[in-house]
Amino acid sequence: MADLAELRPSTVAEAREIIDAAVAAQTARARNAGLMAVRILAAGEGEEAARLREALGRFAADLGAQAHAKGERLRRQVAGA
């Protein structure tokens, strides 16, 4: 194993990029697993299931608004380039 003092800055930066990518992938998987669990619970009956369905609807609408806003920013950026 290399001594930390021997690591080049580029090696450290590359390691950080790999770690950041791994954390991002885990975060995405955890978020998707959580959403799946909520969808399963929302498929049930009763007040709690209805509340979860409403929350999922708001979440989806918010996610759609974020995507549209990102798309609009990208279109403006490309048009200005």
N, C-alpha and C positions, 0 to 999 in steps of 0.2 A: 504494500500500500504506500502511495506517495506521501511524503511529508507535505503538510499544507504550505510550508514556505517554498517548496519546489514547484508548486502549481503556477502555471502562467496565468495572467489575467484572463486570456481568452478561454482557457480551460475552465476557470471558475465561472465565467459568463455562460459558457455552453452548459455547464452543470446546472446553473440556475435556470436556464431556459428549459432544460429537460424536466427539472423539478416543477417549474411553473406549469408546464404542459400537463404533467401527470396530475397535479392538484386540480387543474381546470377540468380534466377529464373525469376525475373522481367526483368533483362537485356537480358536474352535469349529470353523471349517473345517479348520484344521490338525489338530486332534484327530480329527475325523471321517476325514480322509484317512489319518492314522496307523492308526486302527482298521480302515479298509478294507484297508490294506496287510497288517496282521496277519491279518485274516480270509482274505485270498487265500493267504498263506503257510501258514496253518493248514489250508487245504483240501487241502494236499499229503499226501504219504506220508512216513513215517519218524519218527524220534524227535523231531526238532525241530518238525515239524508237530504231533505229539501234545502236546509241551510247550506250544506256542502255544495249542492248543485248551483245555488245562487252564487256562492263564493267562487266556484269554478268559472261561472259565466263572467263574473267581474274580472277574474284573473285573465281569462282569454281575451276579453275586450281590452284590458290594459296592455297585454302582450302585443295585440294587434296594433294598438296605437303606437307603442314603442317601435315596432317594426316599420310602420308607415313613416314615423318621424326620422328614423335612421335612413330609410330610403330617400326621403326628401332631402336630408342633409347631403347624402351622397350625390344625388342628382345636381344639387346646387354646386357642390364641389367640382364635379366633372364639367359642368357647364362653364364654370369660371376658369378652368384650367386651359 
